[in-house]
Amino acid sequence: MRTIGNIIWFVLGGVFMGLAWWLLGLIAFITIVGIPWGWACFTIGNFCFFPFGREAVSRRDLHQKDDIGTGPVGLIGNIIWFVFAGLWLAIGHIISAVACFLTIIGIPFGIQHLKLAEIALAPIGKTVVSKEVAAAMRKANAEATVTAIRR
């Protein structure tokens, strides 16, 4: 089912939003100082091409530790991103979501666009993993929380 969803998604518009992410990534790379944003653009752009069966998660939650993108520097990076590109990508995803919702059959695709719009607002500190890895991460984090509470 994931494969069929990804093919339909790609053909009916996912390719355009993925290319928009990649274009912003190229622009970020050209500026040199934008390379961290460029990497995030390519990661999320790849996710945007084929989103079904994958999920964007916080690297902090995945690795159980902070890195440069999940701390204060990542917050500043996300604020800069929001001002220059995030808002515009989010608007593109929201417009695409509304168009999908109007077709009834496109509701699952509209929901995916809304998830991508949320990611577009603050992509620094996130990575893309399979649904299975995300579920295992949530389970491990819940078990660690329960263990910490019991102590």
PyMOL commands that set and color helices and strands:
alter all, ss='L'
color gray80, all
select helices_A, chain A and resi 2-30+35-49+59-63+72-102+107-121+131-150
alter helices_A, ss='H'
color red, helices_A
select strands_A, chain A and resi 54-58+126-130
alter strands_A, ss='S'
color yellow, strands_A
deselect
rebuild
show_as cartoon
